[in-house]
Amino acid sequence: MRVRQRLPLWAGYATAVVVLGALCGRQLAAHAAAADPHGFTMTGAVADLVPGRPAALRVTVTNPNAQPLRLTRVAAAAGAAGRSCPGSLLAVSVFDGTPQTVVAGRAQGSVTLTVTLAAAAPDACRRVSFPLTYTGSAEQWH
C-alpha cells in the first residue's frame, strides 16, 4: 500500500509504506517509511483497545533531513481488518498542526492521535490487524 505525501515548502514527495500490527489483545501498530530525500517517517502503536473507549496513538515522526520541519498535518486511515471488521469501525483523529510541533534536523518528535474502536464492534474484530495508512505534511522550519 503506497501513499504520497506533499511537503509544501520542499520540492518532492514522500512515499509511505504501511506495515501492520496486531489488534486485540487489543493492540494496534503501524509504520510508514519515506523514500523521498525530503520525506520523513511515521511510526505508532496503541495497546489495549476496548470497544467504545478512546485510546492514545502516539505517532513518532523521524526527520532524516538536516533542516528542521514543522508538522502541519498527521493523519491515519484504517483499512478493513477482514470481511466482518471494516476499517470504518476504527475512528482516528487528525493532528492539524496545533500545538505547533517542530522536529529538529536528524531527530524525532511526536504527536498524539486518538483511536476509538466502535462500541458496536463485533467479536470478529478480536485478534485482527487493522491496516493503517499514515499521511502527513510539514513545512521547512527556520
C-alpha positions in Angstrom: 0.0 0.0 0.0 1.6 3.3 -1.0 0.6 6.9 -0.1 2.0 10.1 -1.5 2.7 13.0 0.9 3.4 16.5 -0.3 5.7 18.7 1.7 4.6 22.3 1.0 7.9 24.2 1.2 10.1 21.3 -0.1 10.2 20.2 -3.7 9.5 16.5 -3.9 7.2 13.8 -2.4 7.5 11.2 0.3 6.1 7.7 -0.1 4.7 5.8 2.9 4.5 2.1 3.1 2.4 0.6 6.0 3.3 -2.4 8.0 0.5 -3.9 10.1 0.4 -4.6 13.8 -1.9 -6.8 15.9 -5.2 -5.8 17.3 -6.9 -7.4 20.2 -5.4 -8.5 22.9 -6.2 -5.3 21.6 -3.1 -3.8 20.1 -2.5 -1.7 17.0 0.8 -0.7 15.4 1.8 0.8 12.1 4.9 2.0 10.3 5.4 4.4 7.4 8.8 4.6 5.5 9.8 7.6 3.4 11.5 7.0 0.1 12.0 10.7 -0.9 15.1 12.5 0.3 12.9 15.3 1.7 10.5 13.0 3.4 10.0 11.8 6.9 8.9 8.6 8.6 6.0 8.0 11.0 5.5 5.1 13.4 3.0 4.5 16.1 1.4 2.0 18.4 -1.6 1.7 20.8 -2.4 -1.1 23.1 -5.5 -2.3 24.9 -8.1 -1.1 22.5 -11.5 -1.6 24.1 -14.7 -1.0 22.0 -16.1 2.4 22.7 -13.2 3.7 24.7 -10.7 6.2 23.2 -7.0 5.3 23.3 -3.9 7.4 22.6 -2.0 6.6 19.4 1.5 8.2 19.8 2.9 8.9 16.3 6.7 9.3 16.3 7.9 11.4 13.4 11.6 10.9 12.3 13.2 13.7 10.3 16.3 12.3 8.5 17.0 15.7 6.9 19.4 18.4 8.2 16.7 21.1 8.2 14.1 21.2 11.0 10.4 20.8 10.0 7.1 21.9 11.4 4.4 19.4 11.2 1.2 20.8 9.7 -0.9 17.6 9.5 -0.7 14.0 10.6 -3.5 11.5 9.9 -4.0 7.8 9.9 -6.8 6.0 8.0 -7.8 2.5 8.9 -8.5 -0.2 6.3 -10.6 -3.3 6.8 -9.3 -6.0 9.2 -11.5 -8.6 7.5 -14.9 -9.1 5.9 -16.7 -8.7 9.1 -14.5 -6.0 10.5 -14.4 -2.9 8.2 -12.0 0.0 8.8 -15.0 2.2 9.4 -15.2 0.7 12.9 -12.0 2.4 13.8 -12.1 6.2 14.1 -8.7 8.1 14.2 -8.4 11.8 15.0 -6.2 14.1 12.9 -3.4 16.4 14.1 -3.9 19.7 12.4 -0.6 21.5 13.4 -1.8 22.7 16.8 0.0 22.7 19.1 3.0 23.7 17.0 5.3 20.7 16.7 8.8 21.2 15.3 11.1 18.2 14.6 14.8 19.2 14.6 17.0 18.0 11.8 18.1 14.4 12.1 15.8 14.0 15.2 12.4 12.7 16.3 9.3 14.3 17.6 5.8 13.0 18.3 2.1 13.9 18.1 -0.8 12.1 19.7 -3.9 11.0 17.8 -7.0 9.4 19.4 -8.2 6.0 18.2 -11.6 4.6 19.1 -12.9 1.2 18.1 -16.7 1.4 17.7 -18.7 0.3 20.7 -20.7 -2.0 18.4 -17.6 -3.8 17.0 -18.4 -7.4 16.5 -16.4 -10.3 18.0 -14.9 -10.7 14.5 -12.7 -7.7 15.4 -10.9 -9.6 18.1 -7.3 -10.6 17.4 -7.2 -8.9 14.0 -5.0 -6.3 12.4 -6.3 -3.0 11.0 -4.0 -1.7 8.4 -3.2 2.0 9.0 -2.2 4.4 6.3 -0.3 7.4 7.6 -0.3 10.7 5.7 1.3 13.9 6.8 2.7 17.2 5.7 5.3 19.5 7.0 7.0 22.8 6.3 10.7 23.6 6.4 11.3 25.5 9.7 13.9 28.1 10.3 
